[in-house]
């Protein structure tokens, strides 16, 4: 899928992930996701306006240190595959490791969290207070899902990463807010009119690197609610539905036009012929060329 200027990640070779000092960032408004593979390192003491979650993937010698905001006391914690490091906004901290390590970092601005939850969030402000290493299987699973996408050696779609981040944002509100927050769940799918608007918008922009936020705004819902409502209505999560629609359009173009396959690939949002052919074969069962000739 084509990546826009604010999300330049394209992994063309899986072996890239095995070389030292690899940093692959994805950046959007209020959201920054980074995969990092690096040898011995230590970040200087720093803080973020964003809430930062660090998910270690190799844990030998990996430590996280938080510092008191009022004195010099330090709290050092060794991270493992079973726990993650959660640093609230403006919390001084540092990360250090003495061997090669891999990690995924989510940086979520408070505004992103509130926007992601939207009407499901009943509260005036998000303030995350949990500090340091925590055991949280959902966060670990989200990091693992993103890591698996990084290792597919292909472009990572914006809508998929946003979906993971939206799930993470609501999870933080529910479980790590300073005050008790009530996140309302969705009971049903999209209404007929909203489903039509969402489908029309998606089908009109199959060649674009679609944003979950953009689709949500089209139907007047938060990204969190849209993700769940669309799945209830179609049986597909947003990124899977987008891929399904792209394949349906591709099949139509293959049988009803004589466009070169590379042009069809670009028309339905794939970054190159190879990526398109791989996905087409995976989902349809045969190559685009075989489908056209069948």
Secondary structure, DSSP 8 states (H G I E B T S, - for coil): ----TT---B---GGGGGSSSEEEEEEETTEEEEEEEESSEE--SB--SSEEEEEESS-TTEEEEEE-SSSS-EEEEE--TT-EEEE-TT--EEEEESS-EEEEEEEE-HHHHHHHHGGGEESS---B---EEE--HHHHHHHHHHHHHHTTSSB--HHHHHHHHHHHHHHHHHHHBSS--EE----S---HHHHHHHHHHHHHTTTS---HHHHHHHHT--HHHHHHHHHHHHSS-HHHHHHHHHHHHHHHHHHH----HHHHHHHTT-SSHHHHHHHHHHHHSS-HHHHHH-
